[in-house]
């Protein structure tokens, strides 16, 4: 069995366990998702579907603080 490796940019890594603050984004930003803040208050990630009326409804985006898409999740077709 091959060992799985995750490649993560240094800006998303902490030297020790770190607690993030997570808020529901629909309260603060347009869209329907979550936002994660570092202990310093800096925005780290956004996870967004861009609202309940977004098209396509089966697509979710993981974004960094600048809005760059890091990962797109698509719902598996049945």
N, C-alpha and C positions, 0 to 999 in steps of 0.2 A: 504494500500500500504506500502510495506517495504521501509525503508530508505536505500539508497545506500551509501556505505562507500568505500572510496579509501584508500588503505594502501600504504604509501610511506615511503621509508627509509629516515632517518634523513639527509643523505648526499645529497638528492635531494630536501630538504626543505629549504626555506629561511624565516626569521622572518618577512620580509616585501616584498612588490612587487619588483621584480628584473628583469631588462631587460637583456636578453641574446643576444649574437651575433650569428647569424646563417649564415653559408656558405654552398655553394654547394660543396659536397665532391669530386665530380669527378675532381675538379681542384687541390685537395691536396692529395687525397688518391685513391687507386684503388677502383672502385665501382661506384655506381650511387645513390646518396642520399644526406643527409645533415648532418652537424655537428654543435652542439650547445656548445658555450663557456660561462662560467660565466664571470662577470665583472672583475674578477681577471686574466682572460686569461686561466684559467684551463678548459680543455675539460670536458664537462658533459655527453653529449649523442652523439651517432651516429645513424642515421636512414639510412639503406643501403639495396640495392637489390643486391649488388655485381655485378654491371655492366649490360648493356643492353643484354648481352648474358648469363646472369645467369640462372641456372636451379634450381628449377622451377621458371618461370617468374612471378608467382602469389604469391610469398613469399617475404615479407619485414621484416627486423629485426630492433628492437630498442635495441641498445647496450649501456652499460655504458662506462666510460673512459678506463677501462681495457679490453674491448672487450667481456665482459660477456653479453650474450643475456638476456634482461629483458622481452622482449615481441616479439612474432612472429605473424605477421598479414598474413592471407591467404585470397586470393581473393575468394569470394563466387562463387561456380559453378552455372551456369545458368541452 
